[in-house]
Structures are given as C-alpha cells and as structure tokens.
Amino acid sequence: MALRELSSLEKYLGLKKPNKYSTQGDNKVPVLQTNNGPLVGLVTIASHLASEAKRPQLLGDSAESRAVVRQWLEYRVAKLDRCAKEEMKTVLKELNLYLQDKVYLVGNQFTLADALMYYGIHPLVVELAVQEKEKYVNVTRWFDHIQHYPGVRHHLPPVVVLRNRIYTGGHH
C-alpha cells in the first residue's frame, strides 16, 4: 500500500520523474534509493519528496507546526499502520475528538500529515456504514474535505459521504 501512496504523493507534488521504490522486511517498509544512499520508511521518503518538490509548507510553516506534522506522521506509522482491526474504533474516536474544531490536522493549511493520514485511513472509511460515518462526523467531514483536495485522491476510489443528516420525529 505504501508504494501506491508514495506514487500518488509524487503525482500530487507534480514531480515529473517517478522514483523506483522497493520494500524491505516482513512489514514491506518502502525504500527509495538516492544518490546519497537509501531512504527507508514512508515518513522519511514522503518528507524527502515534499522537499524535492520545493513544497516545504507541506512539512509545516513554523517550528511548532513542523513538530505537529511529524507527530501526526509518526501516529500514522506507529498507531494506524500497526493497529489491529478491533482497535480501529479507538483510532477513529481519538481522531474524531481531535478534529472537533479543526479543518486540517495541523493549523489552517493542508500538510503532508493530512495526505498520509487520508491514505492510511481510506481503507477503514470505505468500510464504515452510514451510521458509523455519522458517529465519527468530524473524521467524515475531514476525510471528505481531503478526498476532494485537488490532486490528492489519485489511486483511491471516492467514498460517498452523506451531507444531510436524517432526523427522526419532530425535527425538520
């Protein structure tokens, strides 16, 4: 999965020459061979690609926002990618609470954290029933916003998100 994500990220960043990736280990950790030696890991390679594309704002526009971007990228790899299926609801609950008053994961702009979390959470959101999408309304709102962010979705199918809640009883 990580290799497709990196390919989509390259397209989003407008990098003309696609890189050749390999994987290592049982977890299929992505590896990119560079002139200075191999770069190993999704976060390392993605950060390198953002720098290569001269898009440093994707890594954060201040020391604090850069730290928060790195934090979310670590969360993606350490928590989301290694999460057992039965623990996914906990991840969704945490993310839903965090996104309660936010449009993006970091500050007021789209960052690499949004792209990689979107790619990582996509398989989970695809499987959510309508009621579950409403239960995690902040995640659903954020997810829908990111999937429509220009150039991000590439290899992933769009996820249908109902925009109107259905109210029962006397609510109109």
C-alpha positions as CSV (number, residue, x, y, z in Angstrom):
1,M,0.0,0.0,0.0
2,A,2.8,2.5,0.9
3,L,4.3,2.2,-2.6
4,R,1.0,3.3,-4.2
5,E,0.7,6.1,-1.6
6,L,4.2,7.4,-2.5
7,S,3.3,7.2,-6.2
8,S,0.1,9.2,-5.6
9,L,2.1,11.7,-3.5
10,E,4.6,12.2,-6.3
11,K,1.7,13.0,-8.7
12,Y,0.2,15.4,-6.2
13,L,3.5,17.1,-5.8
14,G,4.0,17.4,-9.5
15,L,7.3,15.5,-9.6
16,K,8.0,14.7,-13.2
17,K,10.4,11.8,-12.9
18,P,8.8,8.9,-10.9
19,N,11.0,7.2,-8.4
20,K,11.6,3.5,-8.2
21,Y,10.8,2.0,-4.8
22,S,11.4,-1.3,-3.2
23,T,10.4,-2.8,0.1
24,Q,12.2,-4.5,2.9
25,G,11.3,-6.8,5.7
26,D,8.0,-8.5,6.6
27,N,6.2,-5.2,7.1
28,K,7.2,-4.2,3.5
29,V,8.8,-0.9,4.6
30,P,9.3,1.3,1.5
31,V,12.9,2.1,0.4
32,L,14.0,4.7,-2.1
33,Q,17.5,4.6,-3.5
34,T,19.0,8.1,-3.8
35,N,22.5,9.3,-4.8
36,N,23.3,9.6,-1.1
37,G,22.1,6.1,-0.3
38,P,18.8,4.5,0.6
39,L,15.9,6.4,2.3
40,V,13.8,4.0,4.4
41,G,10.3,4.4,5.7
42,L,7.1,6.1,4.5
43,V,7.6,9.3,6.6
44,T,11.2,9.7,5.6
45,I,10.5,9.2,1.9
46,A,7.4,11.4,1.9
47,S,9.2,14.2,3.7
48,H,12.0,13.9,1.1
49,L,9.5,14.1,-1.8
50,A,7.9,17.3,-0.3
51,S,11.4,18.9,-0.1
52,E,12.4,17.7,-3.5
53,A,9.2,19.3,-4.9
54,K,10.1,22.5,-3.2
55,R,6.9,22.4,-1.1
56,P,8.3,23.0,2.4
57,Q,4.9,24.3,3.6
58,L,3.6,20.7,3.5
59,L,6.1,20.0,6.3
60,G,4.8,22.9,8.4
61,D,5.4,26.7,8.3
62,S,6.8,27.1,11.8
63,A,8.9,25.1,14.3
64,E,5.7,24.1,16.2
65,S,3.7,23.2,13.1
66,R,6.7,21.1,11.7
67,A,6.7,19.2,15.1
68,V,2.9,18.6,14.9
69,V,3.2,17.4,11.3
70,R,6.0,14.9,12.4
71,Q,3.8,13.9,15.3
72,W,0.9,13.0,13.0
73,L,3.2,11.2,10.6
74,E,4.6,9.2,13.5
75,Y,1.0,8.5,14.7
76,R,0.2,7.2,11.2
77,V,3.1,4.8,11.1
78,A,3.2,3.8,14.8
79,K,-0.5,3.6,15.6
80,L,-2.7,3.5,12.5
81,D,-0.5,1.2,10.3
82,R,0.1,-1.2,13.2
83,C,-3.4,-1.2,14.5
84,A,-5.4,-4.4,14.8
85,K,-8.8,-4.2,13.2
86,E,-10.6,-4.3,16.6
87,E,-8.6,-1.3,17.7
88,M,-9.6,0.9,14.7
89,K,-12.6,2.3,16.6
90,T,-10.3,3.7,19.2
91,V,-8.2,5.4,16.5
92,L,-11.4,6.8,14.9
93,K,-12.6,8.0,18.3
94,E,-9.2,9.8,19.0
95,L,-9.2,11.3,15.6
96,N,-12.8,12.4,15.8
97,L,-12.2,14.2,19.1
98,Y,-9.0,15.9,17.8
99,L,-10.8,17.1,14.6
100,Q,-13.8,18.5,16.5
101,D,-12.7,22.1,15.9
102,K,-10.2,21.7,13.1
103,V,-10.3,21.7,9.3
104,Y,-6.8,20.2,8.9
105,L,-4.6,18.1,11.2
106,V,-2.1,21.0,11.6
107,G,-3.0,24.6,11.7
108,N,-5.1,26.2,8.9
109,Q,-3.4,24.6,5.9
110,F,-3.2,21.2,4.2
111,T,0.0,19.4,5.1
112,L,1.8,16.1,4.5
113,A,0.1,14.8,7.6
114,D,-3.4,15.3,6.0
115,A,-2.3,13.4,2.9
116,L,-0.7,10.5,4.6
117,M,-3.4,10.1,7.2
118,Y,-6.0,10.2,4.4
119,Y,-4.2,7.5,2.6
120,G,-3.9,5.4,5.7
121,I,-7.5,5.8,6.9
122,H,-9.1,5.3,3.5
123,P,-9.5,1.5,3.7
124,L,-11.2,2.0,7.1
125,V,-13.6,4.7,6.0
126,V,-14.6,2.8,2.9
127,E,-16.0,0.0,5.1
128,L,-17.9,2.3,7.5
129,A,-21.7,2.2,7.4
130,V,-23.6,5.4,7.1
131,Q,-24.4,5.3,10.8
132,E,-20.7,4.9,11.7
133,K,-19.8,7.8,9.4
134,E,-22.3,9.9,11.4
135,K,-20.9,8.7,14.7
136,Y,-17.4,9.9,13.6
137,V,-18.8,13.1,12.0
138,N,-15.6,15.1,12.4
139,V,-13.5,12.4,10.8
140,T,-16.0,12.0,8.0
141,R,-16.0,15.8,7.4
142,W,-12.2,16.0,7.4
143,F,-11.9,12.9,5.2
144,D,-14.4,14.2,2.6
145,H,-12.6,17.5,2.5
146,I,-9.2,15.9,2.0
147,Q,-10.5,13.4,-0.7
148,H,-11.7,16.5,-2.7
149,Y,-8.5,18.4,-2.2
150,P,-7.0,18.9,-5.7
151,G,-4.7,16.1,-6.7
152,V,-4.7,14.0,-3.5
153,R,-7.0,11.0,-4.2
154,H,-5.2,9.6,-7.4
155,H,-5.3,5.8,-6.9
156,L,-8.1,5.6,-4.4
157,P,-11.9,5.4,-5.2
158,P,-14.0,8.2,-3.8
159,V,-16.0,7.5,-0.7
160,V,-19.6,8.6,-0.7
161,V,-20.4,10.8,2.3
162,L,-24.0,11.8,3.0
163,R,-24.1,15.6,3.7
164,N,-27.5,15.8,5.2
165,R,-28.4,14.1,8.4
166,I,-31.6,12.3,8.6
167,Y,-33.6,13.4,11.6
168,T,-36.5,11.3,13.1
169,G,-39.5,12.6,14.9
170,G,-40.4,16.2,15.1
171,H,-37.1,17.6,13.7
172,H,-37.4,19.2,10.3
